[in-house]
Amino acid sequence: MKKESRKSRPIVIGYLEKVSSTVFERHRKQITDMIKGNYGVYALYRREKLYYIGLATDFRKRINQHLKDKHKGKWNYFSLYLIRKIDHLREIEALLVRISEPSGNKQKGKLKRSKNLRPQLKRLLTEDTKRVIEEILGSGKPVKKKRKKVTSRTKLIDRPLRGKFPTGKVIYAKYKGKEYTAWIQRNGGIKFQNNMYDTPSGAGQAILDKGAVNGWRFWKYKDKSGNLVPLQKLRK
């Protein structure tokens, strides 16, 4: 027989929402008996507007305090939520305060031991923006040429992409689920992972490592419409 999947236990085991503050004055015993021994988070409202969020291990005592302390007269309805475990009580309160930003909470909720992802997002956006700019305008860095001694045996380098992209161009390839990019220089050379290659097949060979590859079909570039098309199209 197939075993039934175990149902996850709820975090919130009970709640009251938008209850008048007069309940504690007129029906103190009834509400005390109902929530006795429970803890959780609560919210105070001024008519329909959220005013304050807090946590409590004794709801009756905490609500009674707010009927007399600095919050007196600033709220007339409350909601409370009974939490099953006290472990994450402060974290739940902090999360709610950060999201809703009630006017009665002077301090912003603190998410301790949580990582702020903003710096990571900023780094990723910066890298992506830089890549787009280089794709459109080129890297702007001059190609460093090694001085080569000219002899009678020196031959001109055969670079079939010479003159195809006068301002340079980013090309793309995908192999075994991984994406690669290379940069076609103005002189027709192909820069891939800090190495220079004379032909598309040579640059593609650096990825495959073993076996032959037709670089004209392997590498693609973006046309005026932004579509990826094989370098083979340049031969037509």
C-alpha distance (Angstrom), angle and dihedral (degrees) to the residues before:
residue distance angle dihedral
M1 . . .
K2 3.79 . .
K3 3.78 112.6 .
E4 3.78 116.4 -122.5
S5 3.80 113.5 -115.2
R6 3.77 113.6 -110.0
K7 3.79 111.7 -110.2
S8 3.79 115.6 -126.9
R9 3.78 115.1 -114.7
P10 3.82 116.2 -114.6
I11 3.79 121.5 -111.0
V12 3.81 93.3 -147.4
I13 3.82 110.9 54.3
G14 3.80 98.1 177.7
Y15 3.78 143.0 -4.6
L16 3.80 146.9 -171.1
E17 3.79 119.8 -157.8
K18 3.82 132.9 -161.2
V19 3.82 96.2 -7.5
S20 3.82 118.7 167.2
S21 3.80 117.8 -107.9
T22 3.82 88.8 -127.4
V23 3.83 88.4 75.9
F24 3.79 89.3 80.8
E25 3.78 91.1 52.3
R26 3.81 99.4 45.2
H27 3.83 104.2 27.1
R28 3.80 103.6 26.2
K29 3.83 96.4 141.4
Q30 3.80 95.8 48.2
I31 3.78 96.3 51.0
T32 3.81 91.8 40.7
D33 3.79 91.9 55.2
M34 3.81 91.1 47.3
I35 3.82 97.7 53.8
K36 3.80 98.8 27.6
G37 3.80 113.9 138.1
N38 3.82 94.3 12.5
Y39 3.79 130.3 114.5
G40 3.77 134.6 -166.5
V41 3.80 143.5 110.8
Y42 3.78 130.2 -49.5
A43 3.80 138.2 -167.2
L44 3.81 129.7 -148.3
Y45 3.80 121.2 -151.2
R46 3.78 135.7 -163.3
R47 3.79 100.0 -147.7
E48 3.84 102.4 -54.0
K49 3.82 97.5 -19.8
L50 3.81 122.0 95.2
Y51 3.80 109.9 -119.3
Y52 3.81 109.4 169.8
I53 3.84 142.5 4.5
G54 3.79 124.4 -159.5
L55 3.79 145.3 152.6
A56 3.77 129.3 -120.3
T57 3.79 140.7 -174.9
D58 3.81 88.8 -166.1
F59 3.81 110.9 37.3
R60 3.80 97.1 -174.8
K61 3.78 93.2 52.2
R62 3.81 93.4 43.7
I63 3.81 96.3 49.8
N64 3.80 90.9 45.7
Q65 3.81 88.6 54.4
H66 3.79 91.4 55.2
L67 3.80 89.5 54.3
K68 3.83 88.3 63.3
D69 3.84 108.9 24.9
K70 3.84 130.7 75.5
H71 3.81 89.9 -62.1
K72 3.80 92.1 61.4
G73 3.78 112.5 127.4
K74 3.81 92.8 10.0
W75 3.81 96.1 93.3
N76 3.79 137.3 35.8
Y77 3.82 103.8 175.5
F78 3.78 133.3 50.4
S79 3.79 140.4 -171.7
L80 3.78 126.2 -161.1
Y81 3.80 133.5 -167.6
L82 3.81 122.3 -160.1
I83 3.82 112.0 -140.2
R84 3.82 120.7 -150.4
K85 3.82 96.6 -144.6
I86 3.77 128.1 30.7
D87 3.85 94.0 -150.1
H88 3.82 96.2 93.3
L89 3.80 98.6 27.2
R90 3.81 96.2 113.4
E91 3.80 91.9 43.6
I92 3.81 91.7 52.5
E93 3.82 90.5 49.2
A94 3.83 91.5 48.5
L95 3.81 91.6 49.2
L96 3.81 92.9 51.4
V97 3.82 92.2 47.3
R98 3.84 92.0 50.2
I99 3.80 92.0 49.8
S100 3.82 100.2 43.7
E101 3.85 101.2 28.2
P102 3.85 96.5 -155.2
S103 3.81 115.5 -154.9
G104 3.82 92.1 -126.9
N105 3.83 93.6 59.3
K106 3.79 107.0 82.7
Q107 3.82 95.1 -176.8
K108 3.78 124.5 60.3
G109 3.80 114.7 -122.4
K110 3.81 112.7 -95.8
L111 3.81 118.3 -137.2
K112 3.79 100.2 -157.4
R113 3.80 119.1 -157.0
S114 3.81 89.7 10.7
K115 3.80 121.3 127.4
N116 3.80 119.6 -124.5
L117 3.82 104.9 -133.4
R118 3.82 95.4 -165.0
P119 3.87 95.3 93.6
Q120 3.81 90.7 49.6
L121 3.82 91.7 48.9
K122 3.81 90.4 48.2
R123 3.82 90.9 52.7
L124 3.81 92.8 48.8
L125 3.82 92.8 47.7
T126 3.81 91.2 47.8
E127 3.81 91.7 51.7
D128 3.81 92.2 47.3
T129 3.82 92.8 47.7
K130 3.80 90.7 49.9
R131 3.80 90.8 50.9
V132 3.83 92.0 51.0
I133 3.82 92.1 48.7
E134 3.81 91.6 50.1
E135 3.79 90.2 48.2
I136 3.80 91.2 54.4
L137 3.80 102.6 35.6
G138 3.78 104.0 18.6
S139 3.78 127.7 -115.8
G140 3.81 93.5 -75.0
K141 3.79 90.1 -140.7
P142 3.80 116.7 125.0
V143 3.77 115.9 -120.8
K144 3.77 110.0 -111.2
K145 3.78 109.1 -132.7
K146 3.75 121.9 -157.6
R147 3.75 113.2 -129.8
K148 3.74 109.8 -117.2
K149 3.74 125.8 -163.7
V150 3.80 109.0 -114.4
T151 3.80 114.3 -132.7
S152 3.75 134.6 163.2
R153 3.80 88.9 -97.3
T154 3.84 94.6 54.8
K155 3.79 111.8 115.9
L156 3.79 129.7 -163.2
I157 3.81 112.1 -100.5
D158 3.79 111.6 -109.3
R159 3.80 106.2 -131.4
P160 3.81 109.6 166.6
L161 3.82 92.5 -168.6
R162 3.80 92.5 58.6
G163 3.81 108.6 128.3
K164 3.83 94.6 6.2
F165 3.81 92.8 106.0
P166 3.82 110.5 22.4
T167 3.83 92.3 -175.9
G168 3.80 96.7 40.5
K169 3.78 129.2 -104.2
V170 3.81 141.1 -137.7
I171 3.80 114.6 -125.9
Y172 3.80 127.8 -164.5
A173 3.79 137.6 -148.5
K174 3.79 136.2 177.1
Y175 3.80 124.3 -154.6
K176 3.81 128.0 170.7
G177 3.81 91.6 -12.9
K178 3.80 94.3 -52.4
E179 3.80 123.4 112.7
Y180 3.81 124.1 -138.5
T181 3.80 134.5 -171.0
A182 3.79 132.1 -161.9
W183 3.81 134.8 178.0
I184 3.80 124.8 -124.0
Q185 3.79 108.6 -145.2
R186 3.79 122.8 -142.4
N187 3.81 89.2 -107.7
G188 3.81 91.3 57.3
G189 3.80 96.0 -102.8
I190 3.79 118.6 134.3
K191 3.81 118.4 -134.8
F192 3.78 114.2 -155.3
Q193 3.82 124.0 166.8
N194 3.82 91.8 -17.9
N195 3.81 92.1 -52.4
M196 3.81 127.0 109.1
Y197 3.81 124.1 -133.3
D198 3.79 129.6 -174.6
T199 3.81 98.9 -149.7
P200 3.82 137.7 33.6
S201 3.81 89.7 -118.6
G202 3.79 91.1 53.9
A203 3.81 91.3 52.6
G204 3.80 90.8 45.8
Q205 3.78 91.4 50.1
A206 3.80 88.5 60.2
I207 3.82 88.5 63.7
L208 3.81 99.8 42.1
D209 3.83 91.8 42.9
K210 3.82 89.7 -169.3
G211 3.79 130.5 47.0
A212 3.79 132.3 22.8
V213 3.80 123.1 -68.2
N214 3.79 133.9 -167.2
G215 3.79 99.6 -131.4
W216 3.79 93.1 -168.2
R217 3.79 89.8 64.8
F218 3.80 96.7 31.2
W219 3.83 96.3 57.7
K220 3.82 123.2 58.8
Y221 3.80 135.5 -169.7
K222 3.79 134.2 -162.1
D223 3.80 116.1 -102.5
K224 3.82 125.0 -149.8
S225 3.81 89.7 -79.4
G226 3.80 92.2 53.3
N227 3.80 93.9 -109.9
L228 3.79 121.0 138.9
V229 3.80 111.4 -117.5
P230 3.84 129.7 173.3
L231 3.80 119.7 -100.4
Q232 3.80 84.0 -120.2
K233 3.80 87.1 82.5
L234 3.82 89.5 69.1
R235 3.81 90.0 65.2
K236 3.80 93.7 61.1
